[in-house]
Amino acid sequence: MTHTTLHGKSTSPTDTSPVGGTLAVPLLLFGVFVAFSYPVTALSAVVAVVAGSALLRRGLAALVARSHDHVHELSLPGGTVRFRIAPR
């Protein structure tokens, strides 16, 4: 499916900008305004996200270390899948 512009050029729907990039700029700008309006709350949110990601990373590393060399099984309608989790 193609569309014709006013200048006679045809464009496909994939030539348009992605929605995520279009929404990212206003959301980023809004986030900066909120951070300047509520600095303590914004700082608390940033600290919570950083601490949460560090805890998640440590928790996942401990889970991988604990399940190392164990065969896991996942039952699917076509059969069973067996896999191992190995750290890098």
C-alpha positions in Angstrom: 0.0 0.0 0.0 1.5 3.4 -1.0 0.3 6.9 -0.5 1.0 9.8 -2.8 2.1 13.1 -1.2 1.4 16.6 -2.5 4.7 16.7 -4.4 3.8 13.5 -6.3 6.2 11.3 -4.4 4.9 7.9 -3.3 5.7 6.7 0.2 5.1 3.4 2.0 3.8 3.2 5.6 7.3 2.1 6.7 8.7 5.5 5.6 6.9 7.3 8.5 8.6 7.9 11.8 8.0 5.4 14.6 5.4 6.1 17.2 7.9 5.4 20.0 10.3 8.1 18.9 7.5 10.6 18.4 6.2 9.9 22.0 9.6 9.8 23.6 10.4 13.5 23.2 7.3 14.9 24.9 7.5 12.3 27.7 11.1 13.1 28.3 10.3 16.8 28.4 7.4 16.1 30.8 9.8 14.1 33.0 12.3 16.9 33.1 9.5 19.4 34.2 8.3 17.0 36.9 11.9 16.5 38.1 12.4 20.2 38.4 9.0 20.7 40.1 9.5 17.8 42.6 13.2 17.3 43.0 13.0 15.1 46.2 10.4 12.8 44.7 12.4 12.6 41.5 15.6 11.8 43.3 13.8 9.2 45.4 12.4 7.5 42.3 15.8 7.4 40.6 17.4 5.9 43.7 14.6 3.3 43.9 15.0 2.3 40.3 18.8 2.0 40.6 18.5 0.0 43.9 15.8 -2.2 42.4 17.8 -3.0 39.3 20.9 -3.8 41.4 18.8 -6.2 43.6 17.2 -7.8 40.5 20.6 -8.3 38.9 22.0 -9.9 42.1 18.9 -12.0 42.5 19.1 -13.3 38.9 22.8 -14.0 39.3 22.1 -16.0 42.4 19.3 -17.9 40.6 21.6 -18.8 37.7 24.4 -19.9 40.1 21.9 -22.0 42.0 20.4 -23.7 39.0 23.8 -24.2 37.2 24.2 -27.7 35.8 20.6 -28.7 36.6 18.5 -29.9 33.7 15.1 -28.0 33.6 12.1 -29.4 31.7 9.3 -27.5 30.1 6.3 -29.5 28.9 4.7 -28.3 25.7 1.9 -29.7 23.6 4.4 -31.2 21.1 6.7 -32.7 23.6 9.1 -31.8 26.4 12.0 -29.3 26.1 15.0 -29.8 28.3 17.5 -27.0 28.9 20.4 -25.9 31.2 21.1 -22.4 32.4 24.8 -21.5 32.2 26.4 -18.3 33.4 28.6 -16.4 31.0 
